[in-house]
Amino acid sequence: MLFNSIEFVIFFIVVTTLYFLLEHKYRWFLLLAASCYFYMAFVPVYILILGFTIVIDYYAGIIIEQSTGKKRKSWLIVSLFANIGVLAVFKYYNFLNDNLSFLLSRAGRENPIPYLKILLPIGLSFHTFQAMSYTIEVYRGNQKAERNFGIYALYVMFYPQLVAGPIERPQNLLFQFYKKHSFDIDRIFNGLKLMLWGFFKKLVVADRLATYVNAAYNYPENHSGLTLIVATIFFAFQIYCDFSGYSDIAIGAARVMGFDLMKNFNRPYFSSTVSEFWKRWHISLSTWFKDYLYISLGGNRVSVPRIYINLFIVFLVSGLWHGANWTYVIWGGLNGLYLVAAIMRDKLLAKYKLEIPGAQTWAGKSFSILFTFLLICFSWIFFRAANVDVAFQIIRKMAKLEGPLYTTYPTMFFCLLSMVMLLVVEVKQEYFNGAFSFMNNRSPVVRYSTYLFLLLMILLMGVFDGGQFIYFQF
C-alpha cells in the first residue's frame, strides 16, 4: 500500500479512529493487524519472510539475555545470520551469481549455479536492520529482551516506518507501545501538518521532477550533456523530496497516534561539508552504520590509516545496502573518498596551522555549500544510472556541455516552480524562525493560508500516477 494513494488515506483514517476508540490494552493488537494488512497489500506471501525473522529474533533476544559466555554470542550470530541470510538470498544472490558468471566466462567456463526467479520483498533492508539493532542492543545489555511476542512483532512491523524507515532502535520505540496515548488535538494537528508537508514533497516536487529525470536518464543517448546536468540536479531534489517526504508522512502518521519516531532528514543540501551532509541525510541509517559497523571495526580507537579504511568500508557497505548493483557500490565508495579526503585536508591544515582564506565569510560558506552539493550531485549519477556503463556515458556527455537543453514549457516550468517553493520553505527553516515558520506562524491567517496553499498545490500540481517511493526498492 503506497502512502500516495487513496487506499492509504482510507486505511490511515480507519486505523487511527479505531486506535483511539479501543481500550489501551487492545491497541497493540490493532496496530499489529493493521501493519500486517499494510505489508500484505504489496505481495502477501512475503509476510512469511518477516514472520521467519521475527520468530528467530524474538527467541534469540530472550536466550541472549538469559545466557552467558559463548552461548550469548552464538545466539547473536544466529539472529544476525538469519537476517543477513534473508538479505543475501533475496537481494544479493542473483547479483553475486551474475558476477560469478562474468568471471567464469572470462575463463571460458559456464556458471552451473541457477538463477532465482524471485521478487525483492519491499523494504527488506529496512526491517532487517531494525530487527538486527534489537538483538545487538540486547547482547550489549542496553535493552531488555521483549517477552510479549506481539509487541516485538509490532516493533519490527509498525506500519508507518515498516518499508522505508526511519530505522528505529528498540530503546526508542519498544517502550512506546506500552504507553497509553490520549487523544491530544495539538499533537494530532502537528502530525497531520507534517504529513501534509510530506505529501507536498512527494507529489508536487519529487514526482514532478521525476518526469524530467526519467526522460533524460532512461534514454541518455538521446539527450545532450546540458540536459543531463539539469536532470542530475533535478534528481538530487527528487530523491531528497521522495525519501524525506516518505519520512515526514511516516513520522507524522505515528505522531498522530502518539508515537515519536526519530528525525531522518535535516535539510542536507545546506551542508558545507560531506561529513555534515551525512549527519543530515538518512540519519537513521547513517547512525546505524556508525553504531553497529564503524564502532565494531574499531571506530576512532585505531590508527589514523585504519580509521580511513574503516570509513571507506562503511560507505562501501552502505552503497551495497542500497542495491545489488555496482553503481551503488561506486556511489558509496565516492562518498567514502570524499569524506576521507576532507579529513586528511583538515588534519593537514591543523598540523601546519593554516586556514582557508575567507572560509568563515558569507561568500566562503556559500561556496562550501555549493561545492558540497556539486560533489553529492556527481555521486548521484551512479545512484540513478541503470548501470556503470551508462553512468560513464552520462559523465562523458556532461563533460562536453553540449546543448540543446531538452525542455517543454509545462514540464520545465512546473519543475522549477516546485523546487522554488521547496527552497523558500527550507531557507526559512534553515536561516530564519526555525522549523515550519509558515505552518506554525502565530497568525491564524498565515497558518491556514499555508495549509490551503499546500492542499491546492497538491491538487493542481501533484502527480497522481501511483509512483512508488524510490527507497521502497531497498
N, C-alpha and C positions, 0 to 999 in steps of 0.2 A: 504494500500500500504506500503510495507516494504522498508526501506531505502536500505537494502541489496538485491535489485532486479533490473533487467534491466528496469522494468516498471518505477521505481523511477528515474533512471538515465535519461530516455527519458523525463519524467514529469518535472524534475528539469531543464533540458536544454530548453525545450519549454517554461515553465513558466518564467524563468529568461530572456530568449531572448525577449519574449513579454513584460515583465515588462519594459525593457529599451527602447523598441520601442514605447511604448504607451506614450501619454502625461501624466503628473503627475496627473491630476485630475481624470483620469480613472484607475490609478494603484491599488487603494484600492479595486475597484470592481473586477479586475482581480485576486488579491490575495484572496479575499473572495470566488470567484467562484472556484479557484484552490484548496483552503482549503476544500471547501465542497466536491469537487470531490475526493480529497485525503482521506477524512474521509469516504466517502461513498464506497470507494474501499474495505472496510472491511465488514461492514454489513449496507447496505444503509438505512434501516428503522430507525436505531439508531440516525440518524441525527435529527429526530423529538425530541429526548430527549434533545439534545443540543439546538434545537430551543426553546423548552419549557423554559429551564432555562435562555436562553439569553433574551427572551421577558420579563420575570419576573424581572430579574436583571436590565435590561435597564430602565424600568419604575420605579422600586424601587429606583434606583440611582437618578433619576430626582426628585421624590417625597421627598426622604430623604433630598436632597439639598434645596428644596423649603419649607420644613416644619420645625416646631419647637416642642420642648417638646416630649410628648409621641408618637405623630404621627411619628416622625423620627425613634424612637426606634421600633415602631410597624412594619414599613416597612423594617427595617433592619432584624427583626425577620422573616418576610415573605420571604425575599430573602434567608436567611440562612436556613430556614425550607424547602424551595423548593429544594435547592442544597443538603442539608443533607438528605432530604427525598428521592431524587433520588438515592443517595448512599445507603441509608438504604434498599430500595426496591430491587435494582439490585445486590447489593454486600453483604448485611448482612441479608436479610430476611431469606433465607434458612439456613444460619449459626445459627441464633437465633432460628429458628424452630427446627433444629437438637438438640440443647442444651435443648430446652423445651421438646422435645420428650424423651431425655435421663432422664431428671428429673422426668417426668410423669411415665416413665417405671419403675423407682425405687419405685414409689408409687403404682405400679400395675395398672396404667391407661394408656389409649391411647390418643395420641395427635389428637384432632379433626381438627386442623388447616392444610389446604392443603399446599403442596409444590408448588413452582412456577417453571415451566419449561422454564427458560429464560437464555440467554447467557449474560455474563457481558460485557457491552459496553467497547470497547477498550479505555484505557487511561482515564476512568471515573474519577478516583481520582485526576488526574492532572488538567483537565479543570474545574472541580467543585471547586477546591481550588483556581485556578486563578480567577474564577468568584467571589468567596466569598471575595477575597482580594480587589476587586473593590468596592463592596458595603460597606465593612468595612472602607476602606480609605475615601470614600465619607462621611460616617457617622462621621468619626473622623475629617473631614474638611481638610484632606491632599490632596484630589483630587476633581476637579470639575467634576460634572456629565457630561457624554458624551451625546451630543444631536444628533449626527449623528448615527442612528441605525446601519448602515452598518459598520461604523468604530468600534463601540462597539462589534458587532458580530465578526469582524476580530480580535479584541483583544483576544477574547476567542478562536477563531478557527485558528489563524495563523499557517499554516501547519507545519513549521519546528519544533515547540515545542508543537504541539497540543496533542499528545498522550503520551509523556513521558518527558515533560519539556524541559528546565528549567521552573519552575513555576514562571511566571513573575508577577510584580506588575504594576498597572496602571501608576504610576509615571514614570516608566522606559520605558514602551512600547507604551502607547496610543499616546503620542505626536509624536512619530517617524513615525506614519502613515500619518502625515500631512507634514512631511519634504520631500523636493524634493531630491532624491538621484541620483546624477550624475554617469555616467559610469566612475569609478575610477579603472584603471587596477591594481594598487598596492593593493587596498582593495580587489578586486576580487581575485587576486592571493593569498592573505593571507587567504581568506575564503576557497578557493579550497585546500590549503595546510592543513588547519585544517580538512577539510572533508576527505582528503586522510589519515591523521593520524587516524581519527575516523574509517574509513573503515578497516584499518590495525588492529586496536584494536579489532574490532568486528569479522572480517572474519578470521584473522590469529591467534589471541590469544584466544579470548572468545570462538568462535565456535570450534576451535581445542581442547581446554581444555574440552569443553562440551562432547566430545566423550568419554573421560575417566571418567569424573564426572558422567555422566548419567549411564554408565555401572556399576559403584560402588554404587551409591545412589539409583538407581531404583531396584537393587537386592542386598541389603546389606547382606542378609542371605547367599549369595554365595561368599562373599569376606572376606578377613582377616582384622584384626584391622589395620595392617600396610597399606594395600591398602586404607582403609577408611581414614586414616590420610593423605595420599598423595592426595586422592580425595578432602578432605576438604581444603587443601592448594590450590589445583588447582581451587576449586570453588571460593575461595577468589579472585583469579586473574580473573577467568571467569566473575564473576558478576561485578567486577570493570571495566574490559575492555568492557563488554557488555553495561553497563549503561553509562560509561563515553564516550565510543565510540559513542553511540547514541547522547549524549550531544554535542560532538565535531562536528558531522555531522550536527546537528540542528543549532548550533551556527555558523558553517562555511557557511551553506546554507543561513542563514539570513544575514550574513556579506557580502556575495557576492552581495546581493541586497541593502546593505547599512544599515541594522538594527543591533543594538548591543543588544545581549541577555546576561544575567548575567552568570558569570562563575559558573559551577555546581560542579566541582571537582578540587582539588588541591593536587594531589599525596598523598592521605590519608594514605597509608601504610608506609609513612615516619614519621608518628606521634609518639611522645614519650609518649603521654597520651591519654586516651579515650576521654577526653574533646577536645583535639586538633584534634583527628580523626573526631569528629562530626562537627568541624569547616571546615574540608577539604572534607567531604563526603556529597554528595547530598545537597549542600549548599543552594539551593533554597528552599528545604523542611525544612531543619534544621532552617533556619531563619524565615520561615513561621510559624512554631510552636512556635518559640521564640516570634515573634511579635504579634501573634494573639491568642495563647493559654497560653503560660507561663506568659506573662505580664498580660493577663486578669485574671489569677489566683492569681496575686499579685507579680509575679516576685521575685526580691530581696528585695522588700519593706516589707516583712513579717518576722516572726521569723525564726530562723535557722531550727527548725524541720519542719516548714511549707515549707521552700524552698526545703528541701529534698523530701517532699511529692509532691510538685508541679513538681519537676524534674521527679520523678517516674511516675506521672500521664501522663506527656507529652510523655515519652518514651513508656508507655503502649498504649496510643492513636496512637502514631507513628507506633507501631507494628500492631495494628488493621487496620490502614490506608493501610498498605501494603497488607493485605489479610484477608479474613474471615476464619481464622484457628487459633487454639490455639498455633500452632507453632510460628506464627508471634507475638502473644501476649507475649509468653515466650522470644522470641528474643528481643523484645522491653524492656521487664522487666529486662532481663540480662544486657543490655546496660545501663539501668537506675540505676541498682545496682552498676555496675562498676563505673559510674560517681559519685554517692552519696558516695561510699566508698573512692574514690580518694579525694573528697572534705573534707571528715571527716579526712582522713590521713593528708592532707595538713594543716588543722586547728590545729590538734594536734602538728604537727611539729612546726608550727608558735607559738603556745601557749608556748611550752617548749623550744623554740629557738634551735631546733635540725635540723641537716642536714643529709641527706642520704650520707654516705661516698662514694666518687668517682662519685657522680651523675653528676657532670659537666665535667667529663673527657670523652674522646672519647669512652672508653670502657663502661662507665656508660650510656652515651646517646645511644650507640648501644644496650645495654641490655634493656633499656627502650623501644626502638623501637621494638625490638624482642618480649618483653613481651606483649606490647600493641597489636602487630599483632596476637600473640597466643590467647589473650583474645577475640579479634574480630573473629578469626577463630572458636573458640569454640562456639560463639553465632551463627555463620553461619550454624552450624549443624542443628539448629532448623529452620532456614530460608529455608534450602534446603530440609530437610526431608519431606516425604509425610504426616506424622502425628507425634504426640507426642510419641506414642509407638515406631515407627521406629527410631525416634531421640535417645531415650534412649537405644534402641537396638544397634545403631551405637556407642554410647558412651561406652557401656559395652564392645563391641568388641575392640574398640580403646584402652581401658584401659589394655587389655591383651597383646597388642603389638605383636600379633602373626602374622607369615607370612604364606605362601609366598606372595611376592608382585606381584599383578596382573600387567602384562605388556606384550606388544608385541612391538617388536623393532620399527616399524614405529610410532606407537601411542606415546610411551614414548619419543622417540627422538624428534618428532615434537612438542610435548607439552613443553618439556624443552627448545627447541630452541626458540620457540615463546616467552616464559617467559624471557629468557636471552636477547633477542632483545628488549623487552619492558623495562627491568630493565636498560639496557645500556643507553637508551634514558632518562629514568626518573631519574637515578642517575646523569646524566649530567645536566638535568634540575634543579634538587634539589640542587646540590652542586657546579656546575660549570656554568659559562657563561650564566645563565638564561634560559628562555624557548626556545625550538626549536633551540638550537645552531647548530644542523646539518642542519636543513631546512632553517635557516636564516643565515647561515655562509657567511662571506664576500666573500669567494672564490666561484665563479660560478661553478667550477668543483665539489666542495664538495656539494653544494646545489643540482645541477641537478643529481649528482650521487645518492644522498639520495632519490630524487623523483623516479628515475628509480629503485632503490633498493626496495623501498616500493611497487611500482607497480608490480615488479617481484615477490616479496614475496606474495602479494595478489593473483596473478595469479597461482603461483606454490603451495603455502601452504594454501590458503584460502579455507574455507569450503562453497561451494555454494549449500547448500541444502534448502535454503529459511528459515533458522532457525529464528524464531521470537525473538525479543528482550525480555529479561526476564521481564522488567518493563512494557511491554505492558499489562500484566495481571492485573496491579494495576490501 
